[in-house]
Amino acid sequence: MQGWWDESIRKNLGLPDGYQKVSVLLIKWEDAIDQLKVKQEVDEIHKLFKETFNYHVELVELKATKPQLQLESKINSFAFENDDKHNLIIIYYAGHGVSHIKEGHLYMAAAEADEESGIELPKVSWDDAVRSLVKNAEGDILALLDCCFASNACIRRSIIDDNKTYEVLAASGPAQVSPGPGKDSFTTALIESLNQLVTEFGDGSFSTRDLHEKILFKRPNTTPTLLRGPPDNNRHVRLRPMKDGQNRQEARSIKDTSKGLLSLEFALNTDYLLKWQIEKLTCYLPKAFEPAKTSVQNVVWRGFRSARRPMPTFGGTAAIITHIQRWKNLPSSSTKSSKRKAGHMTPDDSDNILPKKRVSESSSAGSLGS
């Protein structure tokens, strides 16, 4: 329904086709310290976003020295250069993931923990790295995370603006590991799904929900998860290839003149809207403002839900996933480094992530933030 709405309102109001600009930041560890050797897959997704989708793409390779400062600095400068209310920023990470047992937060590491050496792993906190971006960015944000425990990458709902969409497409649930590089990896499924969706949809436009479902179909035995926020915004990010030069030209030519935002909730006698109904609504709703001597610049789809069913949020969705996964036969903690798991953090391991012993995935999920 969102796709029908976006297409129809764009035609009726003469709006630009999709985002004015899409910028992608790829994150990996330097080859010398990257235990998983993700370079080939990162190169492939770099080529896909740049050549097939015509997106602006940059790569950051994290160093062993001060990686947290390096990542935060890069993300903030990347957002400063590319963020706008009509733009989309995509953040992609491939590498090891670490779960903090008590906090449930996601940390990203260059290598799997070596319990015998006692050497501290280069690692970064995802929540700290993207906090400023999520809080201050004007446009939509999509995170694509190929690591173990990727669904732990949530942000406190209180800092997310209701007028933008923030989604995380995670390779694994909060208590799950993820396959390393190769034919079974999340990135391989992501690349295959992106290529197929571009051709399957007539205009090349598809939502993150379509992408998530495609990956689930291709990898039924894995647990890719789609999380979104804020809780009152049910609008999905929509992806489509940009036309040559569209990033630069439309960003200069489109001028936003909106000054106020009116939020309404319509209680309907149906739990679904057909395409023709959406086309009528997008045609006549803007005209309803004319007698009030005001004009509508845009009508943004924020979601459609059952009046009896609350919308899932970051915490709620992840909690459901956690309970479901506890009923499954999870991989044992003896999984080798072919998994994207670097270990688990105990409550006192914030500065030293080397665990005293490995624990099973079923006991690793913690609180996913407030």
Contacts in CASP RR format, 6 or more apart in sequence:
PFRMAT RR
TARGET T0000
AUTHOR 0000-0000-0000
METHOD contacts of the structure
MODEL  1
MQGWWDESIRKNLGLPDGYQKVSVLLIKWEDAIDQLKVKQEVDEIHKLFK
ETFNYHVELVELKATKPQLQLESKINSFAFENDDKHNLIIIYYAGHGVSH
IKEGHLYMAAAEADEESGIELPKVSWDDAVRSLVKNAEGDILALLDCCFA
SNACIRRSIIDDNKTYEVLAASGPAQVSPGPGKDSFTTALIESLNQLVTE
FGDGSFSTRDLHEKILFKRPNTTPTLLRGPPDNNRHVRLRPMKDGQNRQE
ARSIKDTSKGLLSLEFALNTDYLLKWQIEKLTCYLPKAFEPAKTSVQNVV
WRGFRSARRPMPTFGGTAAIITHIQRWKNLPSSSTKSSKRKAGHMTPDDS
DNILPKKRVSESSSAGSLGS
1 272 0 8 1.000
1 273 0 8 1.000
1 278 0 8 1.000
1 301 0 8 1.000
1 304 0 8 1.000
2 207 0 8 1.000
2 235 0 8 1.000
2 236 0 8 1.000
2 238 0 8 1.000
2 301 0 8 1.000
2 303 0 8 1.000
2 304 0 8 1.000
3 205 0 8 1.000
3 207 0 8 1.000
3 238 0 8 1.000
3 301 0 8 1.000
4 275 0 8 1.000
4 278 0 8 1.000
4 279 0 8 1.000
5 278 0 8 1.000
5 282 0 8 1.000
5 301 0 8 1.000
6 18 0 8 1.000
6 205 0 8 1.000
6 238 0 8 1.000
6 301 0 8 1.000
7 203 0 8 1.000
7 205 0 8 1.000
8 278 0 8 1.000
8 279 0 8 1.000
8 282 0 8 1.000
8 283 0 8 1.000
9 15 0 8 1.000
9 282 0 8 1.000
9 298 0 8 1.000
9 299 0 8 1.000
9 301 0 8 1.000
10 16 0 8 1.000
10 17 0 8 1.000
10 18 0 8 1.000
11 282 0 8 1.000
12 282 0 8 1.000
12 283 0 8 1.000
12 286 0 8 1.000
13 286 0 8 1.000
13 296 0 8 1.000
13 297 0 8 1.000
13 298 0 8 1.000
13 299 0 8 1.000
15 298 0 8 1.000
16 86 0 8 1.000
16 250 0 8 1.000
16 254 0 8 1.000
17 240 0 8 1.000
18 205 0 8 1.000
18 238 0 8 1.000
18 240 0 8 1.000
19 86 0 8 1.000
19 87 0 8 1.000
19 88 0 8 1.000
19 140 0 8 1.000
19 242 0 8 1.000
20 84 0 8 1.000
20 86 0 8 1.000
20 87 0 8 1.000
20 246 0 8 1.000
20 247 0 8 1.000
20 250 0 8 1.000
20 251 0 8 1.000
20 254 0 8 1.000
21 56 0 8 1.000
21 82 0 8 1.000
21 84 0 8 1.000
21 86 0 8 1.000
21 87 0 8 1.000
21 88 0 8 1.000
21 242 0 8 1.000
21 247 0 8 1.000
21 250 0 8 1.000
21 251 0 8 1.000
22 53 0 8 1.000
22 55 0 8 1.000
22 56 0 8 1.000
22 87 0 8 1.000
22 88 0 8 1.000
22 89 0 8 1.000
22 90 0 8 1.000
22 239 0 8 1.000
22 242 0 8 1.000
22 247 0 8 1.000
23 55 0 8 1.000
23 56 0 8 1.000
23 57 0 8 1.000
23 58 0 8 1.000
23 78 0 8 1.000
23 81 0 8 1.000
23 82 0 8 1.000
23 87 0 8 1.000
23 88 0 8 1.000
23 89 0 8 1.000
23 90 0 8 1.000
24 49 0 8 1.000
24 55 0 8 1.000
24 56 0 8 1.000
24 57 0 8 1.000
24 58 0 8 1.000
24 89 0 8 1.000
24 90 0 8 1.000
24 91 0 8 1.000
24 92 0 8 1.000
25 58 0 8 1.000
25 59 0 8 1.000
25 60 0 8 1.000
25 74 0 8 1.000
25 75 0 8 1.000
25 78 0 8 1.000
25 89 0 8 1.000
25 90 0 8 1.000
25 91 0 8 1.000
25 92 0 8 1.000
26 42 0 8 1.000
26 45 0 8 1.000
26 46 0 8 1.000
26 57 0 8 1.000
26 58 0 8 1.000
26 59 0 8 1.000
26 60 0 8 1.000
26 92 0 8 1.000
26 94 0 8 1.000
27 59 0 8 1.000
27 60 0 8 1.000
27 62 0 8 1.000
27 71 0 8 1.000
27 91 0 8 1.000
27 92 0 8 1.000
27 93 0 8 1.000
27 94 0 8 1.000
27 108 0 8 1.000
28 34 0 8 1.000
28 38 0 8 1.000
28 39 0 8 1.000
28 42 0 8 1.000
28 59 0 8 1.000
28 60 0 8 1.000
28 61 0 8 1.000
28 62 0 8 1.000
28 93 0 8 1.000
28 94 0 8 1.000
28 95 0 8 1.000
29 61 0 8 1.000
29 62 0 8 1.000
29 67 0 8 1.000
29 95 0 8 1.000
29 110 0 8 1.000
29 122 0 8 1.000
30 61 0 8 1.000
30 62 0 8 1.000
30 63 0 8 1.000
30 64 0 8 1.000
30 110 0 8 1.000
31 37 0 8 1.000
31 39 0 8 1.000
31 61 0 8 1.000
33 63 0 8 1.000
33 64 0 8 1.000
33 110 0 8 1.000
33 111 0 8 1.000
33 122 0 8 1.000
34 95 0 8 1.000
34 110 0 8 1.000
34 111 0 8 1.000
35 96 0 8 1.000
35 110 0 8 1.000
35 111 0 8 1.000
35 112 0 8 1.000
35 337 0 8 1.000
36 94 0 8 1.000
36 95 0 8 1.000
36 96 0 8 1.000
36 180 0 8 1.000
36 181 0 8 1.000
36 337 0 8 1.000
36 340 0 8 1.000
37 181 0 8 1.000
38 94 0 8 1.000
38 95 0 8 1.000
38 146 0 8 1.000
38 181 0 8 1.000
38 187 0 8 1.000
40 181 0 8 1.000
41 94 0 8 1.000
41 146 0 8 1.000
41 181 0 8 1.000
41 182 0 8 1.000
41 185 0 8 1.000
41 187 0 8 1.000
41 188 0 8 1.000
41 191 0 8 1.000
42 59 0 8 1.000
42 94 0 8 1.000
42 187 0 8 1.000
44 187 0 8 1.000
44 191 0 8 1.000
45 92 0 8 1.000
45 187 0 8 1.000
45 190 0 8 1.000
45 191 0 8 1.000
46 57 0 8 1.000
46 59 0 8 1.000
48 191 0 8 1.000
48 194 0 8 1.000
48 195 0 8 1.000
49 55 0 8 1.000
49 57 0 8 1.000
49 90 0 8 1.000
50 57 0 8 1.000
52 194 0 8 1.000
52 195 0 8 1.000
52 198 0 8 1.000
52 241 0 8 1.000
53 194 0 8 1.000
53 198 0 8 1.000
53 239 0 8 1.000
53 240 0 8 1.000
53 241 0 8 1.000
53 242 0 8 1.000
54 241 0 8 1.000
54 242 0 8 1.000
54 243 0 8 1.000
54 244 0 8 1.000
54 245 0 8 1.000
54 246 0 8 1.000
54 247 0 8 1.000
55 90 0 8 1.000
55 242 0 8 1.000
55 247 0 8 1.000
56 82 0 8 1.000
56 247 0 8 1.000
58 78 0 8 1.000
60 70 0 8 1.000
60 71 0 8 1.000
60 74 0 8 1.000
62 70 0 8 1.000
62 71 0 8 1.000
62 110 0 8 1.000
62 122 0 8 1.000
62 124 0 8 1.000
63 70 0 8 1.000
63 122 0 8 1.000
64 110 0 8 1.000
64 122 0 8 1.000
67 110 0 8 1.000
67 122 0 8 1.000
67 123 0 8 1.000
67 124 0 8 1.000
68 124 0 8 1.000
68 125 0 8 1.000
68 128 0 8 1.000
68 129 0 8 1.000
71 124 0 8 1.000
71 129 0 8 1.000
72 128 0 8 1.000
72 129 0 8 1.000
72 132 0 8 1.000
75 91 0 8 1.000
75 129 0 8 1.000
75 130 0 8 1.000
75 132 0 8 1.000
75 133 0 8 1.000
76 132 0 8 1.000
76 133 0 8 1.000
78 89 0 8 1.000
79 89 0 8 1.000
79 132 0 8 1.000
79 133 0 8 1.000
79 136 0 8 1.000
79 137 0 8 1.000
82 89 0 8 1.000
83 89 0 8 1.000
83 137 0 8 1.000
83 138 0 8 1.000
83 139 0 8 1.000
84 138 0 8 1.000
84 139 0 8 1.000
84 251 0 8 1.000
85 138 0 8 1.000
85 139 0 8 1.000
85 164 0 8 1.000
85 256 0 8 1.000
86 139 0 8 1.000
86 251 0 8 1.000
86 254 0 8 1.000
86 256 0 8 1.000
87 138 0 8 1.000
87 139 0 8 1.000
87 140 0 8 1.000
87 251 0 8 1.000
88 139 0 8 1.000
88 140 0 8 1.000
88 141 0 8 1.000
88 142 0 8 1.000
88 237 0 8 1.000
89 133 0 8 1.000
89 137 0 8 1.000
89 139 0 8 1.000
89 140 0 8 1.000
89 141 0 8 1.000
89 142 0 8 1.000
90 141 0 8 1.000
90 142 0 8 1.000
90 143 0 8 1.000
90 144 0 8 1.000
91 130 0 8 1.000
91 133 0 8 1.000
91 141 0 8 1.000
91 142 0 8 1.000
91 143 0 8 1.000
91 144 0 8 1.000
92 143 0 8 1.000
92 144 0 8 1.000
92 145 0 8 1.000
92 146 0 8 1.000
93 108 0 8 1.000
93 126 0 8 1.000
93 143 0 8 1.000
93 144 0 8 1.000
93 145 0 8 1.000
93 146 0 8 1.000
93 147 0 8 1.000
94 146 0 8 1.000
94 147 0 8 1.000
94 181 0 8 1.000
94 187 0 8 1.000
95 108 0 8 1.000
95 109 0 8 1.000
95 110 0 8 1.000
95 146 0 8 1.000
95 147 0 8 1.000
95 340 0 8 1.000
96 108 0 8 1.000
96 109 0 8 1.000
96 110 0 8 1.000
96 111 0 8 1.000
96 112 0 8 1.000
96 147 0 8 1.000
96 148 0 8 1.000
96 340 0 8 1.000
96 341 0 8 1.000
96 342 0 8 1.000
97 106 0 8 1.000
97 107 0 8 1.000
97 108 0 8 1.000
97 109 0 8 1.000
97 147 0 8 1.000
97 148 0 8 1.000
97 149 0 8 1.000
97 150 0 8 1.000
97 340 0 8 1.000
97 341 0 8 1.000
97 342 0 8 1.000
97 343 0 8 1.000
98 106 0 8 1.000
98 107 0 8 1.000
98 108 0 8 1.000
98 109 0 8 1.000
98 113 0 8 1.000
98 121 0 8 1.000
98 123 0 8 1.000
98 148 0 8 1.000
98 149 0 8 1.000
98 341 0 8 1.000
98 342 0 8 1.000
98 343 0 8 1.000
98 344 0 8 1.000
98 345 0 8 1.000
98 353 0 8 1.000
99 105 0 8 1.000
99 106 0 8 1.000
99 107 0 8 1.000
99 148 0 8 1.000
99 149 0 8 1.000
99 152 0 8 1.000
99 174 0 8 1.000
99 175 0 8 1.000
99 343 0 8 1.000
99 344 0 8 1.000
99 345 0 8 1.000
99 364 0 8 1.000
99 365 0 8 1.000
99 366 0 8 1.000
100 106 0 8 1.000
100 107 0 8 1.000
100 152 0 8 1.000
100 344 0 8 1.000
100 345 0 8 1.000
100 347 0 8 1.000
100 349 0 8 1.000
100 350 0 8 1.000
100 366 0 8 1.000
101 344 0 8 1.000
101 345 0 8 1.000
101 346 0 8 1.000
101 347 0 8 1.000
101 359 0 8 1.000
101 363 0 8 1.000
101 364 0 8 1.000
101 366 0 8 1.000
102 346 0 8 1.000
102 347 0 8 1.000
102 366 0 8 1.000
102 367 0 8 1.000
103 345 0 8 1.000
103 347 0 8 1.000
103 366 0 8 1.000
103 367 0 8 1.000
103 369 0 8 1.000
104 152 0 8 1.000
104 174 0 8 1.000
104 365 0 8 1.000
104 366 0 8 1.000
104 367 0 8 1.000
104 368 0 8 1.000
104 369 0 8 1.000
105 125 0 8 1.000
105 126 0 8 1.000
105 127 0 8 1.000
105 152 0 8 1.000
105 369 0 8 1.000
106 125 0 8 1.000
106 126 0 8 1.000
106 127 0 8 1.000
106 145 0 8 1.000
106 147 0 8 1.000
106 149 0 8 1.000
106 150 0 8 1.000
106 152 0 8 1.000
106 153 0 8 1.000
107 123 0 8 1.000
107 124 0 8 1.000
107 125 0 8 1.000
107 126 0 8 1.000
107 342 0 8 1.000
107 345 0 8 1.000
107 353 0 8 1.000
108 123 0 8 1.000
108 124 0 8 1.000
108 126 0 8 1.000
108 147 0 8 1.000
109 121 0 8 1.000
109 122 0 8 1.000
109 123 0 8 1.000
109 342 0 8 1.000
109 343 0 8 1.000
109 353 0 8 1.000
110 121 0 8 1.000
110 122 0 8 1.000
110 123 0 8 1.000
111 121 0 8 1.000
111 122 0 8 1.000
111 337 0 8 1.000
111 342 0 8 1.000
112 337 0 8 1.000
112 341 0 8 1.000
112 342 0 8 1.000
112 343 0 8 1.000
113 121 0 8 1.000
113 342 0 8 1.000
113 343 0 8 1.000
113 353 0 8 1.000
113 354 0 8 1.000
113 355 0 8 1.000
114 354 0 8 1.000
115 354 0 8 1.000
115 355 0 8 1.000
115 356 0 8 1.000
115 357 0 8 1.000
115 358 0 8 1.000
118 354 0 8 1.000
119 354 0 8 1.000
120 352 0 8 1.000
120 353 0 8 1.000
120 354 0 8 1.000
121 342 0 8 1.000
121 353 0 8 1.000
121 354 0 8 1.000
123 342 0 8 1.000
123 353 0 8 1.000
126 145 0 8 1.000
126 152 0 8 1.000
126 153 0 8 1.000
127 153 0 8 1.000
127 154 0 8 1.000
127 155 0 8 1.000
130 141 0 8 1.000
130 143 0 8 1.000
130 155 0 8 1.000
131 155 0 8 1.000
131 159 0 8 1.000
133 141 0 8 1.000
134 141 0 8 1.000
134 155 0 8 1.000
134 159 0 8 1.000
134 160 0 8 1.000
134 166 0 8 1.000
135 159 0 8 1.000
135 160 0 8 1.000
137 164 0 8 1.000
138 164 0 8 1.000
139 164 0 8 1.000
140 164 0 8 1.000
140 165 0 8 1.000
140 166 0 8 1.000
140 237 0 8 1.000
141 164 0 8 1.000
141 165 0 8 1.000
141 166 0 8 1.000
141 167 0 8 1.000
142 166 0 8 1.000
142 167 0 8 1.000
142 168 0 8 1.000
142 169 0 8 1.000
142 208 0 8 1.000
142 237 0 8 1.000
143 153 0 8 1.000
143 166 0 8 1.000
143 167 0 8 1.000
143 168 0 8 1.000
143 169 0 8 1.000
143 170 0 8 1.000
144 169 0 8 1.000
144 190 0 8 1.000
145 153 0 8 1.000
145 168 0 8 1.000
145 169 0 8 1.000
145 170 0 8 1.000
145 171 0 8 1.000
146 171 0 8 1.000
146 178 0 8 1.000
146 185 0 8 1.000
146 186 0 8 1.000
146 187 0 8 1.000
146 190 0 8 1.000
146 340 0 8 1.000
147 171 0 8 1.000
147 172 0 8 1.000
147 178 0 8 1.000
147 340 0 8 1.000
148 171 0 8 1.000
148 172 0 8 1.000
148 176 0 8 1.000
148 177 0 8 1.000
148 178 0 8 1.000
148 339 0 8 1.000
148 340 0 8 1.000
148 341 0 8 1.000
148 342 0 8 1.000
149 172 0 8 1.000
149 173 0 8 1.000
149 174 0 8 1.000
149 175 0 8 1.000
149 176 0 8 1.000
149 177 0 8 1.000
149 341 0 8 1.000
149 364 0 8 1.000
150 168 0 8 1.000
150 170 0 8 1.000
150 171 0 8 1.000
150 172 0 8 1.000
150 173 0 8 1.000
150 178 0 8 1.000
150 225 0 8 1.000
151 168 0 8 1.000
151 170 0 8 1.000
151 172 0 8 1.000
151 173 0 8 1.000
151 174 0 8 1.000
151 176 0 8 1.000
151 225 0 8 1.000
151 227 0 8 1.000
151 318 0 8 1.000
151 321 0 8 1.000
151 368 0 8 1.000
152 173 0 8 1.000
152 174 0 8 1.000
152 318 0 8 1.000
152 365 0 8 1.000
152 366 0 8 1.000
152 368 0 8 1.000
153 168 0 8 1.000
153 170 0 8 1.000
153 227 0 8 1.000
154 168 0 8 1.000
154 227 0 8 1.000
154 314 0 8 1.000
154 315 0 8 1.000
154 318 0 8 1.000
154 368 0 8 1.000
154 369 0 8 1.000
155 166 0 8 1.000
155 314 0 8 1.000
156 369 0 8 1.000
156 370 0 8 1.000
157 229 0 8 1.000
157 230 0 8 1.000
157 231 0 8 1.000
157 313 0 8 1.000
157 314 0 8 1.000
157 315 0 8 1.000
157 370 0 8 1.000
158 370 0 8 1.000
160 166 0 8 1.000
160 229 0 8 1.000
160 230 0 8 1.000
161 230 0 8 1.000
162 230 0 8 1.000
162 232 0 8 1.000
162 233 0 8 1.000
162 263 0 8 1.000
163 233 0 8 1.000
163 261 0 8 1.000
163 300 0 8 1.000
164 233 0 8 1.000
165 228 0 8 1.000
165 229 0 8 1.000
165 233 0 8 1.000
165 235 0 8 1.000
165 236 0 8 1.000
165 237 0 8 1.000
166 228 0 8 1.000
166 229 0 8 1.000
166 230 0 8 1.000
167 208 0 8 1.000
167 226 0 8 1.000
167 227 0 8 1.000
167 228 0 8 1.000
167 229 0 8 1.000
167 236 0 8 1.000
167 237 0 8 1.000
168 225 0 8 1.000
168 226 0 8 1.000
168 227 0 8 1.000
168 228 0 8 1.000
168 314 0 8 1.000
169 190 0 8 1.000
169 208 0 8 1.000
169 211 0 8 1.000
169 212 0 8 1.000
169 215 0 8 1.000
169 224 0 8 1.000
169 225 0 8 1.000
169 226 0 8 1.000
170 224 0 8 1.000
170 225 0 8 1.000
170 226 0 8 1.000
170 227 0 8 1.000
171 178 0 8 1.000
171 185 0 8 1.000
171 186 0 8 1.000
171 187 0 8 1.000
171 222 0 8 1.000
171 224 0 8 1.000
171 340 0 8 1.000
172 178 0 8 1.000
172 186 0 8 1.000
172 222 0 8 1.000
172 223 0 8 1.000
172 224 0 8 1.000
172 225 0 8 1.000
172 340 0 8 1.000
173 223 0 8 1.000
173 225 0 8 1.000
173 318 0 8 1.000
173 321 0 8 1.000
173 322 0 8 1.000
173 325 0 8 1.000
174 318 0 8 1.000
174 321 0 8 1.000
174 322 0 8 1.000
174 325 0 8 1.000
174 364 0 8 1.000
174 365 0 8 1.000
174 366 0 8 1.000
174 368 0 8 1.000
175 322 0 8 1.000
175 325 0 8 1.000
175 326 0 8 1.000
175 330 0 8 1.000
175 361 0 8 1.000
175 362 0 8 1.000
175 363 0 8 1.000
175 364 0 8 1.000
175 365 0 8 1.000
176 223 0 8 1.000
176 325 0 8 1.000
176 330 0 8 1.000
176 361 0 8 1.000
177 331 0 8 1.000
177 335 0 8 1.000
177 339 0 8 1.000
177 340 0 8 1.000
177 341 0 8 1.000
177 361 0 8 1.000
178 185 0 8 1.000
178 186 0 8 1.000
178 222 0 8 1.000
178 339 0 8 1.000
178 340 0 8 1.000
178 341 0 8 1.000
179 185 0 8 1.000
179 186 0 8 1.000
179 222 0 8 1.000
179 338 0 8 1.000
179 339 0 8 1.000
179 340 0 8 1.000
180 338 0 8 1.000
180 339 0 8 1.000
180 340 0 8 1.000
181 187 0 8 1.000
181 188 0 8 1.000
182 188 0 8 1.000
184 219 0 8 1.000
184 222 0 8 1.000
186 215 0 8 1.000
186 219 0 8 1.000
186 222 0 8 1.000
186 224 0 8 1.000
189 215 0 8 1.000
189 218 0 8 1.000
189 219 0 8 1.000
189 222 0 8 1.000
189 224 0 8 1.000
190 211 0 8 1.000
190 215 0 8 1.000
192 218 0 8 1.000
193 211 0 8 1.000
193 214 0 8 1.000
193 215 0 8 1.000
193 218 0 8 1.000
194 211 0 8 1.000
194 239 0 8 1.000
196 214 0 8 1.000
197 204 0 8 1.000
197 206 0 8 1.000
197 210 0 8 1.000
197 211 0 8 1.000
197 214 0 8 1.000
197 239 0 8 1.000
198 204 0 8 1.000
198 206 0 8 1.000
198 240 0 8 1.000
198 241 0 8 1.000
200 206 0 8 1.000
201 210 0 8 1.000
203 240 0 8 1.000
204 240 0 8 1.000
204 241 0 8 1.000
205 238 0 8 1.000
205 239 0 8 1.000
205 240 0 8 1.000
206 238 0 8 1.000
206 239 0 8 1.000
206 240 0 8 1.000
207 236 0 8 1.000
207 237 0 8 1.000
207 238 0 8 1.000
207 239 0 8 1.000
208 226 0 8 1.000
208 228 0 8 1.000
208 236 0 8 1.000
208 237 0 8 1.000
208 238 0 8 1.000
208 239 0 8 1.000
209 226 0 8 1.000
209 236 0 8 1.000
211 239 0 8 1.000
212 224 0 8 1.000
212 225 0 8 1.000
212 226 0 8 1.000
215 224 0 8 1.000
216 224 0 8 1.000
223 321 0 8 1.000
223 325 0 8 1.000
225 317 0 8 1.000
225 318 0 8 1.000
225 321 0 8 1.000
227 314 0 8 1.000
227 315 0 8 1.000
227 317 0 8 1.000
227 318 0 8 1.000
228 234 0 8 1.000
228 236 0 8 1.000
228 314 0 8 1.000
228 317 0 8 1.000
229 313 0 8 1.000
229 314 0 8 1.000
230 313 0 8 1.000
231 311 0 8 1.000
231 313 0 8 1.000
232 302 0 8 1.000
232 311 0 8 1.000
233 302 0 8 1.000
233 303 0 8 1.000
234 302 0 8 1.000
234 303 0 8 1.000
234 304 0 8 1.000
234 305 0 8 1.000
234 311 0 8 1.000
235 300 0 8 1.000
235 301 0 8 1.000
235 302 0 8 1.000
235 303 0 8 1.000
256 297 0 8 1.000
257 297 0 8 1.000
258 297 0 8 1.000
258 298 0 8 1.000
267 307 0 8 1.000
271 306 0 8 1.000
271 307 0 8 1.000
272 304 0 8 1.000
273 281 0 8 1.000
273 304 0 8 1.000
282 299 0 8 1.000
285 296 0 8 1.000
285 299 0 8 1.000
286 295 0 8 1.000
286 296 0 8 1.000
286 299 0 8 1.000
289 295 0 8 1.000
289 296 0 8 1.000
305 311 0 8 1.000
312 320 0 8 1.000
314 368 0 8 1.000
314 369 0 8 1.000
315 368 0 8 1.000
315 369 0 8 1.000
318 368 0 8 1.000
319 368 0 8 1.000
322 365 0 8 1.000
322 366 0 8 1.000
325 362 0 8 1.000
325 365 0 8 1.000
326 362 0 8 1.000
330 360 0 8 1.000
330 361 0 8 1.000
330 362 0 8 1.000
331 339 0 8 1.000
331 361 0 8 1.000
332 360 0 8 1.000
333 358 0 8 1.000
333 359 0 8 1.000
333 360 0 8 1.000
333 361 0 8 1.000
334 358 0 8 1.000
335 341 0 8 1.000
342 353 0 8 1.000
343 353 0 8 1.000
343 355 0 8 1.000
343 358 0 8 1.000
344 355 0 8 1.000
344 358 0 8 1.000
344 359 0 8 1.000
344 364 0 8 1.000
345 353 0 8 1.000
345 355 0 8 1.000
346 355 0 8 1.000
346 356 0 8 1.000
349 355 0 8 1.000
END
